[in-house]
Amino acid sequence: MDEMQLPRGKSEALMGLCLAHGFRRQFGLAKLYAQEAMSIAETAGDRWMASLVRLGFGQVAVVNELYDTAIDVLTICGQTFTQCGDPFLASASMLWRALARFQTGDRGAHADLAQVLVNAERYDCMFLLERGTFCGLRDMQALVPLLQAHRTHGSEARRALQVLHRLQAETLDCHPGYTVRVQTFGSFAVWRGFTPVIRREWHREKARQLFQFLLANRGTMLHREEICERIWGDVDAATAERDFKVALNALSSVLEPTKPTRGTSVFVTRQGALYGLTSHPMLLVDKDLFLQRLREAGAEQNEERRRQLLSAALKVYGGDFLAEVRYEAWCDGERDRLHMHFVNAATEFAELSYHSQRFTDVIQVCERILAMEPTWEEAYGWLMRAYAAQYNRPMVVQTYRLCERVLQEQLGIPPMESTRQVYEATLGRDGAQKR
């Protein structure tokens, strides 16, 4: 067994490279890594590991829309895992093959899905159909169109309906088969599934700006006149309404390029003259994830768990909200609100980290706060405390001097009394600790 560990480790590393490049649609490079990984595993006589690599390569083939290749590879995977006595990975292989077959119009997709639905209950692995896993689907929304079709044409309609319910898709009439992911913090970016939307796909800059405006107001249905006023306020009403319709069609084409011209968008909802974005998880926005993590942290009583949730939220916040439309007035309020959420969350994270003696975390997060909000005195306070705990008296002094200078230059005021008291207390404690 020990002799097998080294080649298995090499195969795992190469499989990781295969997946990393494959999901970025670099299929040729992914194939080379997969072939090398399988060769190493097979030479070592490790059929299970070779099949795991083959499963990863099958996933890559599906993502790159090479469905015939995927079907052949995943068929071998399923057979090998069954022979190895691994029903979970056999089911994962069958699930990916079902997706590939469905894309080619092969009715065998329903037989595969039916078996997966049965196996998920039999072997207690229903999570394979409910959330992203390493060997299962990364984007669970890819499964929805197949489940919808199976509800009508498959042999396990009841089980398919249960999964659709868990995916919040049982009432949807149509579905694009992917999640649209949006990055609003820092640089703006959009992905359809694993495919990045490139700049020229927008065709019209106002279509991109319309999407950003709706993102800033997600959860609210907005009247067409208000949208036109906020985005096309420099033209007459008739021209603004015409341009709105053009931008809306362009936006729908970006989010759903295969949607019929006059088809209903699943991402942009309409109620008469009111427009907004769907609340369905098929539209995944980093802003919403950030706020969700903050709500979870606020409800958490355990301090270490709350610290972890705050850390997760801070990782999502990659910079100012919709920074590329910094000078659009309609975005100012939401940007400022999210910015203050970040500053307050980061300050609480610094405090919790200090009390759990994670002083490096305190220093890093306070430096991040001050890079965005140089006059935030609480950050200077926790920074001084952390440096004092590390017996770094020069940095305590330097931090306070920086605080004095920034406040004087930007606001024309000295540090608050509470900040000065922290400075004096940390200097005194640092000296006492050294003695």
N, C-alpha and C positions, 0 to 999 in steps of 0.2 A: 504493500500500500504506500509506504514512504517513497518508493521508487517512482510512483505515479504522480506525486505531489508537484514535482518540479515542472514536468511537461504540462500538467493541468494548469499550473500558475501562468505559464507562458501562453497557453491557449486562451485563458480568461482575459489576459491583457490584450491579446490580439483581437479577441471578440469585442472587447470594449471599443477598440479603434474602429472595427468594422461598423458597429452601431453608431458611433459618433459621426463618422463620415457619411454613412448611409442615410441617416436621418437629416443630414444637410444636403442630401441629393448628390453626393459624390460617389456614385455607384461603382465606378471602375476601381477606385481606391478601396472602397469597402470590400469588394469582391476579392481583391488581392490579399487583404488581411484575413478574410474568412478562409480562403484556401490554405494559407499558411497555418492558421490555427487548427483547421481540420486535419491537415497533414501531420502536425505534431501529435495531436490526440490519437489519431489512428495508428501512427507508428508506435505509440506507447501502449496500444491495445485498449484504450479508454473509449469504448463505443458511446457511453453516455455523454462524455464531454464533447466528443465529435458531433453528436446529435444536437447538443445544446448550442454549439456554434452554428450548426446548420439551421436551427430554429431562428437564431439571430439574423442569419443571412436571408432566411425566408421573410422575416419582418421587413428587412431593408428592401427586398424585391417588391413587396406590396406597396411600401411607401413610395417607391420610385415607379410604380404603376407597371411593373414587369410581371403581370399576373400569371402568365403561363409558366415562367421560371419559378415563381413563388409556389404554384400548385405542385410542381414536380418535387421541389425541395421539401416542402412541408409534408407531403405524402410520406416520404422516406422518414422524416422526423417522427411522425405519429406512429409508424410501424416500429421504429427502433425503441421509442420510449415505452410502448406497450410491451415489447419483448423484455425491456429492462425492469418492468414492473413499476413504472412511474406514471400513474393515471393523470396526475395534475399536468405534467408537461405534454403528455399525449393530448389532453384536452386543449391546452394552449395552442399546440400545433394545429389542431382541428379548427379552432376558432379563427386563427389567421387564414387558414385555407378557405374557410367559409366566406370570409371577406373577399378573398381573391376570386373565388368562384362567382360570387354575387356580382362583382364588377364585370365579369365576362358574360353574364346572363346564364350561367350554368345552374340548372335546377338542383344540382348536387349540393349547392350552398345550404339549402334547407335541411337536407339530411345531416350535413355536418353540424349545423347549428342545433338541430334537435338532439343530437348525441351530446353536444356540449352542455345543453340545458339540463339533460338528464344526469350527466356526470357531475355537474356542479352541485346538485343536491346529494347525489350518492356519495361523493367523496368530500363533502363539506368544503367546497372551494367556490362558493357563490361569489366571493369577492372578485373572481376572475371576470365577472360580468358587471361589476358595479364600480370598480375604481381602477386606475392605472396601476399596472405592475410591471416588473422588469421583463417577464416572459410573456405577459399578456399585452393588451392594447395600451398605448400611451394616451390616446385620445378616445375616451369612451363614446363620444358622440359619433364616431365612425361606425359604430354598431347599430345606431338607431334606424337607418333606412332598411337594413336587413331584418331587424326585429319587426318593423312595421309590416314588411312584406310577409314575414313568417306568420304574423298574427292572422293573415288572410289565407295564406297558401300552405303553411307548414303544419306538421303533425303535433307540435308542442305549443299551440297558440296560447294556452293558459299560462304556461311558464314564460313565454315571450312577453305577454302583457304585464306580468309581474315585474320583469326586468325593466320594461318601458316605464312603469310606474316609478321605480326606484331612480331612473334616469330623468324623471320629470318630463317624459315625452309621450305619455299615453294619449294626450288630447291633441297632439300636433298632427295637422293634415299632411305636412311635407317637412322635409329636413334636408340640409345640404350634405350631411355625412361628415362633418368636421366641426371643430371648435374654432371660432375666430378669437385669437388672443391679441390683446392690445396692450402696448407699453406706453403709458402716458407720462411717467416720471422720467425726467431727463430727456433723452432723445425719443422722438415719437416713432413707434414701429408697430406694424400689424402683420399677423401671420394667419393664413388660412390653413388650418391643420399644422403641418410642418413646413409649409411653403411661405416664405416671406413675400409680402406685397412690396414690389419695388416702386420707386417714385413715379416712373412714367406710366404705370398702370392707372393712376388716378385720372389721367387725361386733363382734368380741370382742377386747378388749385382750390376752387371754391367747393368742390366735392369733398376734398380732404378737410377743409375748414368746417364744412357742414357736419361731418362726422365728429370732429373735435368738439364742436358746439354741443352736439347731442350727447357726447360723452361727458362733458362738463355738467350736463343737466340730466344724466341718467336717473330714472326713477320719477321723472316729471314729464307729463305730456304737454307739449308746447304748441300754441296756436301758430298756424302758418304765417300770419301777419307779424307776430312777434319775431319769428325766425328771420323773416325777410328784413325787418327793421334792424335787427342786431347785426346781420351779416351783409345785407345789401342796402344799408341806410343811406348811401350816397346817390341812389338812383330813384326814379319814380316808382310808384307801387306796381304798375303793370309790368315794367321791365324786371323788377325784383321778383315778382311771382313767376315770370317766365324763366328767369335764371335759376330760381329755386327748383323748379321742375326738372330742368336740365341737370343741375347738380345732384338732385336726388336720384335720378336715373343712373348717373355716372357712379354714385356711391353704391347703389345696388349692384351694378356690374362688377365693382371691385370686390364686394363681399360675397356675391353669389354669381360668378361668371357664367354658370350653366343655367341660370334661371331664365325661363321664357320672358320675352320682352315685356309683356303685359302681366306677367305673373306676380303674385303677392310676395313681398319680401318677408322672410322670417326674422330678420334682424331689425328692420325699421318698421315699427308698428304704426298703424293709422286708425284714428277714430274720427271720421268726418274731416274737419280742418285741423285736428290735433295730431302731432307727430312726436314720436319718442323712440327710444331703443328698447328692445326686448330685455326682460329681466331674467330670461332663461340662461342656464349655465353654458349654453352653446356660445355665448358671448362672454368671454373671460377677460376682465379688465383689472390691471394691477391696482388701480385706485380702490376698487371694491375689495380686493384681497387685503390691502393695507388696512382699510377701515374695519374689516372683519376681524383681523388679528388684534386690533386695538380693542374692539368690543370684547373679544375673548379674554384678553389680558385684564380688562376692567372688571370682569366677572369672576376672575380667578382669585381664590383666597390664599393659595400656597405661593409664597414669595418667589421661590425658585422657579416654579412653573410659570408664574407671571413674568419673571425676567426672561425666560425662554420665549414666551409669546411676543414680548416686546422686541426681543432680538429678531424674531422672524419678521415682524412688521417693519423694522428699520432696514432689513435687507431688501425689502420690496421697494422702499422709497429710494429711488436712484437719482433724485434731483428734483428740481422744481416741476410742478405739474404743467404739462403742455408748454414747455419752455420756448418752443418755436413760434408761439403766438403770444409772446410776452407783452406786446403792445396793443393787444385787442382787449378793450375794456370789459367785454362780456366774460372774460376768463379771470379777471383780477380777484373777484370775491372767492371763488372756489380755490384758486391757487393759494391765496393767503390763508384760507381756512385749513387746507391740507398742510401747509408749511408750519402752522402753529401746532397742529396735531403732531407733526414730526418732532418739533422742538420739545414739546411737553413730554412726549413718549421717550425721547432720547434722554431727557433730564431725569425722568423716573428710572430709566434703565441704568443711568450712571449711579443714582442713589442706591438701587438694589445691588448693583455690582460692587459698590464700595462696601456695603454691609456684609457681603459674602466674600470680601477680601480678594476680589478679582480686579486688582488695581490697573492692570494693563487695559482691560476692557473700559474702565472708567476714563482713562487718558484718551483712548482712541475715540470713544463716542463724544467726549467733550471737545476734542479737536475738530470733529466733524460738525458739531453744533456751531462752533465759533467760526468755521469756514463759511457757514451760511448766515449766521446771526452774530456778528462780532461783538455786539453790545449786550449779549445775554449773560448777565452777571452770575446766575446760578451755575453756569458751566465753569466759569473761572473758580467758583467756590469748590466744586467737586474736584476740579483739576488740582487745586492746591492741596486738598485733603489727600488725594491719591499720591501726589509727589511726596508729601510729608510721610505717608505710610511706607514709602520706599526709601526714606531717609535722604531724599534728594532736595536739600535746602536751597541750592542755587536755582532750581526750577520753580520752587515755591515763590521765591523772590521775583524771578523773571516773569512768572505768570501774573503776579499782582501788578508789577510795573506795566506789563502789557495792557492789563485791564484799565489802569489809570490813564494811559496814553490814548487808548481807543475811545474811552468814554469822553475824554476831554476834546479830542479831535472831532468826533462825530456828533456828540450831544452837548458839549460844553459843560459837563457836570463831573464831579468826583464820584468814586465808587460809593455805594450805599454803606451805611454803618454796619449792616449785617455782613457785607463782603469784607470790610476792614477787620471785623471781629474774627472772621474765619482765618484771615491772613495772620493776625496776631496769635490766634490759638494754635494754628498749625506750626508757626515758627517756634512757639513755646514748647509744643509737644515734641517737635523734631529735636530740639535741644535737649529736652529731658530724656528722650529715648537714647540719644547718643551718650549721655552721661551714664 
